[in-house]
Amino acid sequence: MSAETQWWYVKEGQRIGPISANELKSLAAEGQLSPSDMVWKDGLENWLPASSVKGLIQTDSVGQPPPLPSNSGIPALPPITASAKPRKMGLITKVALWIGGAFFALIVLGVIVGPNEKGNSSTRQQTSRVEPVRPTVKVGDSFSTPTFEVQILSAQPRSSVGNSLFASNSAEGGIYVAIQWSYKNTSQKPVNAFSRPTIHLKAPDGTKYNPDIGASASYATELNNDAKVFSDLNPGIRVADATVFEVSRQMFDSSSWRILVIDAGKATEIEFVVPR
């Protein structure tokens, strides 16, 4: 990786950058950038997982201690190697470890899912917990959040987004839900890129879906939006944005799915129905 290359990365649905390659490697070394986080630099056609960038995610083996001095009086131990055979555990130990692991897994599952949530927690895309209101807002309506005036301009299923130079097609069995929306800063202070409203899809079972970053970027080139990705949004300024989600074609039904707009921990549900 060249130290002069400028990179962007995605964390919790937010695009962050530009930063240098050295800063990106530092984030990876400190555990703030996981192998599955998406990264991009100028010249790449699409966003890539951090694990696919050579030299970014370090996988160094455990270092070996130096040999003891000959006059230390401590008997030398054989070196530890990756091929050393583990000591066999007795049957009682194995059973005890299995029961303890299963009990711990049940505790963790209970914390994640909670007593009032349904569904398999492994398929849920967890974000910050919010309490959505009833869906009284429809596509085309304007509504207010703690900091913004928001309007969902259009929401439509599509098999592809983008233009001839930067297009993205949905995967087999999937479909894109392409959303155009705008928001205006109604507060008295500038709002930075990390405090903008976020948008999600909500399935009938309560599962919340995050945007497809690559498809959203393709859709933005098609619409030529004026959203400010890295700069502050000053009071009284409205910008247009574009967001795309990829969901199962078989599962998606616009009559029962909802759009979620979240600002300052408060969510607004929007129906796909367009008011007459």
KOLZARO-160570 format. One record per residue (C-alpha): residue number from 1; x, y, z. Coordinates in Angstrom, 3 decimals, decimal comma, padded with zeros to 6 digits, always signed. Layout:
<atoms>
<atom NUM; <X; Y; Z>>
...
</atoms>
This chain:
<atoms>
<atom 1; <+000,000; +000,000; +000,000>>
<atom 2; <+001,366; +003,438; -000,960>>
<atom 3; <+001,530; +005,853; +001,975>>
<atom 4; <+000,397; +008,697; -000,306>>
<atom 5; <-002,798; +006,946; -001,439>>
<atom 6; <-006,011; +008,433; -000,029>>
<atom 7; <-008,547; +005,867; +001,230>>
<atom 8; <-012,157; +005,803; +002,369>>
<atom 9; <-013,792; +003,178; +004,547>>
<atom 10; <-017,297; +002,328; +005,772>>
<atom 11; <-018,139; +001,914; +009,453>>
<atom 12; <-021,725; +001,349; +010,677>>
<atom 13; <-023,145; +002,538; +007,369>>
<atom 14; <-021,110; +005,791; +007,313>>
<atom 15; <-018,473; +006,627; +004,676>>
<atom 16; <-015,320; +007,988; +006,380>>
<atom 17; <-012,277; +009,551; +004,667>>
<atom 18; <-010,134; +010,542; +003,010>>
<atom 19; <-007,306; +009,157; +005,135>>
<atom 20; <-003,789; +008,030; +004,283>>
<atom 21; <-002,811; +004,398; +003,838>>
<atom 22; <-000,771; +004,579; +007,056>>
<atom 23; <-003,810; +005,851; +008,989>>
<atom 24; <-005,900; +003,033; +007,507>>
<atom 25; <-003,292; +000,453; +008,565>>
<atom 26; <-003,223; +001,957; +012,068>>
<atom 27; <-007,010; +001,563; +012,330>>
<atom 28; <-006,655; -002,086; +011,270>>
<atom 29; <-003,830; -002,679; +013,776>>
<atom 30; <-005,884; -001,145; +016,608>>
<atom 31; <-008,889; -003,338; +015,778>>
<atom 32; <-011,038; -000,384; +014,645>>
<atom 33; <-011,110; -001,740; +011,082>>
<atom 34; <-012,298; -005,338; +010,717>>
<atom 35; <-011,569; -007,633; +007,730>>
<atom 36; <-015,222; -007,347; +006,597>>
<atom 37; <-015,321; -003,516; +006,595>>
<atom 38; <-015,469; -002,051; +003,068>>
<atom 39; <-012,655; +000,206; +001,786>>
<atom 40; <-012,098; +002,169; -001,430>>
<atom 41; <-009,485; +004,350; -003,131>>
<atom 42; <-009,343; +006,215; -006,426>>
<atom 43; <-008,809; +003,724; -009,237>>
<atom 44; <-010,868; +000,888; -007,728>>
<atom 45; <-014,031; -000,002; -009,632>>
<atom 46; <-015,944; -001,079; -006,513>>
<atom 47; <-015,646; -001,073; -002,728>>
<atom 48; <-013,607; -004,005; -001,379>>
<atom 49; <-013,493; -005,786; +001,995>>
<atom 50; <-010,428; -004,788; +003,996>>
<atom 51; <-009,272; -008,416; +004,073>>
<atom 52; <-008,715; -008,345; +000,281>>
<atom 53; <-006,247; -005,407; +000,403>>
<atom 54; <-002,710; -006,799; +000,549>>
<atom 55; <-000,750; -005,669; +003,593>>
<atom 56; <-003,730; -004,008; +005,356>>
<atom 57; <-004,943; -006,675; +007,791>>
<atom 58; <-001,938; -008,161; +009,579>>
<atom 59; <-001,918; -011,908; +010,357>>
<atom 60; <+001,447; -012,183; +012,056>>
<atom 61; <+002,082; -015,380; +013,976>>
<atom 62; <+002,807; -015,330; +017,700>>
<atom 63; <+006,451; -014,404; +018,335>>
<atom 64; <+008,853; -016,826; +020,102>>
<atom 65; <+010,814; -015,798; +023,236>>
<atom 66; <+014,631; -015,745; +022,967>>
<atom 67; <+016,617; -018,699; +024,376>>
<atom 68; <+017,618; -018,590; +028,040>>
<atom 69; <+021,289; -017,949; +028,942>>
<atom 70; <+023,300; -021,150; +029,450>>
<atom 71; <+024,095; -020,178; +033,047>>
<atom 72; <+020,525; -019,320; +034,087>>
<atom 73; <+020,025; -022,590; +035,937>>
<atom 74; <+016,586; -023,021; +034,324>>
<atom 75; <+016,168; -026,139; +032,168>>
<atom 76; <+015,571; -025,356; +028,498>>
<atom 77; <+012,078; -025,983; +027,149>>
<atom 78; <+011,293; -027,249; +023,652>>
<atom 79; <+010,193; -024,505; +021,205>>
<atom 80; <+006,491; -023,940; +020,647>>
<atom 81; <+005,513; -024,551; +017,031>>
<atom 82; <+002,267; -024,251; +015,113>>
<atom 83; <+002,353; -027,990; +014,406>>
<atom 84; <+002,617; -029,058; +018,069>>
<atom 85; <-000,092; -031,561; +018,943>>
<atom 86; <-002,521; -030,396; +021,640>>
<atom 87; <-002,846; -032,381; +024,848>>
<atom 88; <-005,855; -034,666; +024,806>>
<atom 89; <-008,613; -033,793; +027,230>>
<atom 90; <-010,470; -036,339; +029,263>>
<atom 91; <-014,133; -037,103; +028,579>>
<atom 92; <-015,345; -035,361; +031,754>>
<atom 93; <-013,398; -032,192; +030,868>>
<atom 94; <-014,829; -032,155; +027,349>>
<atom 95; <-018,409; -032,544; +028,624>>
<atom 96; <-017,909; -029,775; +031,213>>
<atom 97; <-016,503; -027,379; +028,597>>
<atom 98; <-019,344; -028,176; +026,177>>
<atom 99; <-022,032; -027,536; +028,799>>
<atom 100; <-020,324; -024,297; +029,916>>
<atom 101; <-020,023; -023,081; +026,308>>
<atom 102; <-023,668; -023,847; +025,549>>
<atom 103; <-024,824; -022,028; +028,685>>
<atom 104; <-022,713; -018,970; +027,805>>
<atom 105; <-024,094; -018,972; +024,239>>
<atom 106; <-027,678; -018,973; +025,573>>
<atom 107; <-026,897; -015,982; +027,815>>
<atom 108; <-025,359; -014,027; +024,904>>
<atom 109; <-028,293; -014,906; +022,621>>
<atom 110; <-030,747; -013,701; +025,244>>
<atom 111; <-028,936; -010,367; +025,553>>
<atom 112; <-028,825; -009,827; +021,759>>
<atom 113; <-032,369; -010,932; +020,871>>
<atom 114; <-034,116; -009,735; +024,025>>
<atom 115; <-037,392; -011,083; +025,439>>
<atom 116; <-039,647; -009,175; +023,037>>
<atom 117; <-037,855; -009,741; +019,697>>
<atom 118; <-038,555; -012,574; +017,291>>
<atom 119; <-036,403; -014,184; +014,623>>
<atom 120; <-032,900; -015,519; +014,266>>
<atom 121; <-030,399; -013,016; +015,648>>
<atom 122; <-027,736; -014,173; +013,150>>
<atom 123; <-029,792; -012,791; +010,260>>
<atom 124; <-030,502; -009,428; +011,877>>
<atom 125; <-028,428; -006,392; +010,989>>
<atom 126; <-028,078; -004,732; +014,379>>
<atom 127; <-027,737; -000,969; +014,696>>
<atom 128; <-028,589; +001,403; +017,528>>
<atom 129; <-031,892; +000,607; +019,230>>
<atom 130; <-034,627; +003,108; +018,377>>
<atom 131; <-038,376; +003,221; +018,852>>
<atom 132; <-040,114; +003,865; +015,489>>
<atom 133; <-043,474; +005,601; +015,380>>
<atom 134; <-046,520; +004,286; +013,536>>
<atom 135; <-046,292; +004,669; +009,715>>
<atom 136; <-048,428; +007,770; +009,176>>
<atom 137; <-045,999; +009,234; +006,619>>
<atom 138; <-046,035; +008,265; +002,935>>
<atom 139; <-043,620; +008,681; +000,046>>
<atom 140; <-043,782; +012,309; -001,069>>
<atom 141; <-044,714; +013,678; +002,374>>
<atom 142; <-042,403; +016,057; +004,227>>
<atom 143; <-041,804; +015,427; +007,925>>
<atom 144; <-039,621; +016,846; +010,693>>
<atom 145; <-036,965; +015,152; +012,811>>
<atom 146; <-035,074; +016,707; +015,750>>
<atom 147; <-032,629; +018,417; +013,335>>
<atom 148; <-033,970; +018,098; +009,783>>
<atom 149; <-036,914; +018,477; +007,456>>
<atom 150; <-036,978; +015,262; +005,409>>
<atom 151; <-038,848; +014,157; +002,296>>
<atom 152; <-038,778; +010,761; +000,562>>
<atom 153; <-039,045; +011,796; -003,090>>
<atom 154; <-039,401; +008,346; -004,673>>
<atom 155; <-038,923; +004,654; -003,804>>
<atom 156; <-038,981; +001,964; -006,476>>
<atom 157; <-037,796; -001,616; -007,015>>
<atom 158; <-035,145; -001,915; -009,741>>
<atom 159; <-032,864; -004,620; -011,146>>
<atom 160; <-030,002; -002,180; -011,826>>
<atom 161; <-028,876; +001,359; -010,991>>
<atom 162; <-026,236; +003,734; -012,299>>
<atom 163; <-025,158; +004,913; -015,722>>
<atom 164; <-023,148; +003,338; -018,537>>
<atom 165; <-019,839; +004,137; -016,836>>
<atom 166; <-020,739; +003,184; -013,272>>
<atom 167; <-023,575; +000,642; -013,170>>
<atom 168; <-024,555; -001,947; -010,576>>
<atom 169; <-026,848; -004,954; -011,071>>
<atom 170; <-028,709; -006,830; -008,346>>
<atom 171; <-027,618; -010,380; -007,574>>
<atom 172; <-029,551; -013,441; -008,668>>
<atom 173; <-032,694; -013,717; -006,561>>
<atom 174; <-032,266; -010,151; -005,314>>
<atom 175; <-033,771; -006,798; -006,155>>
<atom 176; <-032,694; -003,222; -005,541>>
<atom 177; <-034,958; -000,797; -003,687>>
<atom 178; <-033,790; +002,615; -004,948>>
<atom 179; <-034,771; +005,626; -002,813>>
<atom 180; <-034,388; +009,312; -003,628>>
<atom 181; <-034,727; +011,608; -000,623>>
<atom 182; <-033,762; +015,068; +000,567>>
<atom 183; <-033,170; +016,707; +003,924>>
<atom 184; <-032,786; +020,279; +005,148>>
<atom 185; <-030,886; +021,409; +008,233>>
<atom 186; <-033,526; +023,188; +010,326>>
<atom 187; <-031,271; +023,729; +013,340>>
<atom 188; <-029,201; +026,817; +014,120>>
<atom 189; <-025,823; +025,069; +013,814>>
<atom 190; <-023,836; +023,288; +011,073>>
<atom 191; <-024,235; +019,507; +011,079>>
<atom 192; <-021,241; +017,301; +010,246>>
<atom 193; <-021,293; +014,178; +008,084>>
<atom 194; <-021,544; +011,860; +011,110>>
<atom 195; <-024,725; +013,514; +012,428>>
<atom 196; <-026,852; +013,362; +009,272>>
<atom 197; <-030,083; +011,342; +009,253>>
<atom 198; <-029,704; +007,688; +008,250>>
<atom 199; <-032,117; +005,637; +006,172>>
<atom 200; <-032,945; +001,919; +006,397>>
<atom 201; <-035,483; -000,653; +005,217>>
<atom 202; <-037,641; -002,502; +007,734>>
<atom 203; <-039,124; -005,934; +006,980>>
<atom 204; <-042,505; -006,990; +008,414>>
<atom 205; <-040,736; -009,124; +011,071>>
<atom 206; <-038,828; -006,061; +012,316>>
<atom 207; <-035,481; -006,857; +010,643>>
<atom 208; <-033,678; -003,617; +009,754>>
<atom 209; <-031,567; -003,506; +006,576>>
<atom 210; <-028,602; -001,196; +005,975>>
<atom 211; <-027,845; +000,413; +002,575>>
<atom 212; <-025,790; -001,228; -000,155>>
<atom 213; <-022,836; +001,189; -000,337>>
<atom 214; <-021,670; +000,249; -003,842>>
<atom 215; <-025,142; +000,337; -005,415>>
<atom 216; <-025,892; +003,638; -003,643>>
<atom 217; <-022,759; +005,166; -005,179>>
<atom 218; <-023,838; +003,969; -008,641>>
<atom 219; <-027,332; +005,414; -008,148>>
<atom 220; <-025,850; +008,762; -007,066>>
<atom 221; <-023,917; +008,991; -010,364>>
<atom 222; <-027,141; +008,330; -012,265>>
<atom 223; <-029,008; +011,112; -010,463>>
<atom 224; <-026,052; +013,519; -010,092>>
<atom 225; <-027,110; +014,392; -006,536>>
<atom 226; <-025,672; +017,280; -004,542>>
<atom 227; <-025,346; +015,536; -001,145>>
<atom 228; <-022,331; +016,765; +000,849>>
<atom 229; <-020,430; +013,620; +001,792>>
<atom 230; <-017,593; +015,066; +003,882>>
<atom 231; <-018,395; +018,739; +004,551>>
<atom 232; <-020,792; +020,246; +007,088>>
<atom 233; <-024,409; +020,905; +006,181>>
<atom 234; <-025,109; +024,481; +007,243>>
<atom 235; <-028,443; +025,760; +008,636>>
<atom 236; <-031,173; +026,299; +006,049>>
<atom 237; <-029,438; +024,195; +003,363>>
<atom 238; <-031,294; +021,301; +001,677>>
<atom 239; <-029,514; +018,536; -000,249>>
<atom 240; <-030,724; +015,579; -002,320>>
<atom 241; <-029,433; +012,079; -001,622>>
<atom 242; <-029,780; +008,589; -003,103>>
<atom 243; <-029,746; +005,284; -001,210>>
<atom 244; <-030,118; +001,717; -002,495>>
<atom 245; <-030,911; -001,498; -000,626>>
<atom 246; <-030,588; -005,049; -001,962>>
<atom 247; <-033,181; -007,497; -000,630>>
<atom 248; <-034,701; -010,819; -001,618>>
<atom 249; <-037,023; -010,437; -004,609>>
<atom 250; <-039,284; -013,104; -003,158>>
<atom 251; <-039,469; -011,513; +000,303>>
<atom 252; <-039,938; -007,868; -000,655>>
<atom 253; <-043,498; -006,533; -000,683>>
<atom 254; <-043,973; -002,769; -000,762>>
<atom 255; <-047,350; -003,076; +000,953>>
<atom 256; <-045,815; -004,447; +004,165>>
<atom 257; <-042,206; -003,195; +004,152>>
<atom 258; <-041,377; +000,267; +005,518>>
<atom 259; <-038,689; +002,920; +005,091>>
<atom 260; <-037,018; +004,092; +008,319>>
<atom 261; <-035,403; +007,515; +008,721>>
<atom 262; <-033,411; +007,863; +011,958>>
<atom 263; <-032,159; +011,147; +013,410>>
<atom 264; <-030,802; +011,650; +016,936>>
<atom 265; <-031,998; +008,173; +017,966>>
<atom 266; <-035,603; +008,795; +016,898>>
<atom 267; <-037,109; +006,947; +013,928>>
<atom 268; <-039,894; +007,803; +011,491>>
<atom 269; <-041,591; +005,049; +009,472>>
<atom 270; <-042,646; +005,808; +005,900>>
<atom 271; <-045,059; +003,725; +003,822>>
<atom 272; <-044,194; +003,022; +000,184>>
<atom 273; <-047,664; +004,244; -000,831>>
<atom 274; <-047,646; +007,569; -002,697>>
<atom 275; <-050,386; +009,986; -001,489>>
<atom 276; <-053,026; +010,884; -004,073>>
</atoms>
